[in-house]
Amino acid sequence: MNTSSIRLMLLALLLAVVTLFCTLAGAAAGLLARIDGASYANALRRGAVVFAGSATLSLAVLTFVLTAV
């Protein structure tokens, strides 16, 4: 394996971890909103906002780290 394919595999793994983390954060936020008494639509909206926010922040940090290396 050359360095290019190793970096590509590392990037794919990091993107999978970021996707999993963001999905879990969004699901937890939606569940907590639903437990708090929000309607299903509002709980889904809160989960989507948390998913989008955590995805944006995670990808920004990932981009910063990859350009620094």
Kinemage of the C-alpha trace (Angstrom):
@kinemage 1
@onewidth
@group {chain A} dominant
@subgroup {mainchain}
@vectorlist {calphas} color= white
{ca met a 1} P 0.000 0.000 0.000
{ca asn a 2} L 1.236 3.419 -0.803
{ca thr a 3} L 0.810 6.550 1.258
{ca ser a 4} L -2.023 7.869 -0.894
{ca ser a 5} L -4.261 4.851 -0.344
{ca ile a 6} L -3.548 4.829 3.390
{ca arg a 7} L -4.559 8.480 3.655
{ca leu a 8} L -7.706 7.774 1.651
{ca met a 9} L -8.652 4.880 3.944
{ca leu a 10} L -7.987 7.055 6.998
{ca leu a 11} L -10.186 9.791 5.573
{ca ala a 12} L -13.002 7.309 4.877
{ca leu a 13} L -12.738 5.951 8.417
{ca leu a 14} L -12.787 9.440 9.923
{ca leu a 15} L -15.840 10.393 7.857
{ca ala a 16} L -17.626 7.254 9.048
{ca val a 17} L -16.831 8.087 12.675
{ca val a 18} L -18.024 11.683 12.211
{ca thr a 19} L -21.266 10.463 10.633
{ca leu a 20} L -21.861 8.020 13.483
{ca phe a 21} L -21.127 10.672 16.118
{ca cys a 22} L -23.454 13.203 14.499
{ca thr a 23} L -26.242 10.661 14.109
{ca leu a 24} L -25.995 9.672 17.767
{ca ala a 25} L -25.947 13.309 18.894
{ca gly a 26} L -29.019 14.103 16.792
{ca ala a 27} L -30.891 11.051 18.036
{ca ala a 28} L -30.078 11.887 21.649
{ca ala a 29} L -31.231 15.477 21.200
{ca gly a 30} L -34.488 14.341 19.606
{ca leu a 31} L -35.094 11.818 22.359
{ca leu a 32} L -34.395 14.342 25.095
{ca ala a 33} L -36.705 16.860 23.426
{ca arg a 34} L -39.456 14.232 23.200
{ca ile a 35} L -38.995 13.282 26.873
{ca asp a 36} L -39.204 16.986 27.716
{ca gly a 37} L -42.688 17.071 26.176
{ca ala a 38} L -42.045 18.390 22.675
{ca ser a 39} L -44.204 17.150 19.826
{ca tyr a 40} L -42.776 14.630 17.372
{ca ala a 41} L -42.232 17.349 14.765
{ca asn a 42} L -40.395 19.627 17.177
{ca ala a 43} L -38.296 16.754 18.531
{ca leu a 44} L -37.324 15.784 14.988
{ca arg a 45} L -36.475 19.393 14.194
{ca arg a 46} L -34.278 19.699 17.284
{ca gly a 47} L -32.509 16.468 16.410
{ca ala a 48} L -31.920 17.687 12.862
{ca val a 49} L -30.493 20.989 14.109
{ca val a 50} L -28.109 19.191 16.459
{ca phe a 51} L -27.087 16.771 13.684
{ca ala a 52} L -26.369 19.633 11.290
{ca gly a 53} L -24.491 21.642 13.897
{ca ser a 54} L -22.333 18.769 15.038
{ca ala a 55} L -21.646 17.739 11.435
{ca thr a 56} L -20.561 21.266 10.552
{ca leu a 57} L -18.297 21.561 13.577
{ca ser a 58} L -16.816 18.075 13.165
{ca leu a 59} L -16.080 18.534 9.475
{ca ala a 60} L -14.525 21.938 10.133
{ca val a 61} L -12.203 20.443 12.747
{ca leu a 62} L -11.435 17.485 10.468
{ca thr a 63} L -10.576 19.840 7.617
{ca phe a 64} L -8.325 21.891 9.888
{ca val a 65} L -6.485 18.800 11.121
{ca leu a 66} L -6.026 17.347 7.641
{ca thr a 67} L -4.649 20.590 6.237
{ca ala a 68} L -2.302 20.987 9.199
{ca val a 69} L -0.807 17.518 8.729
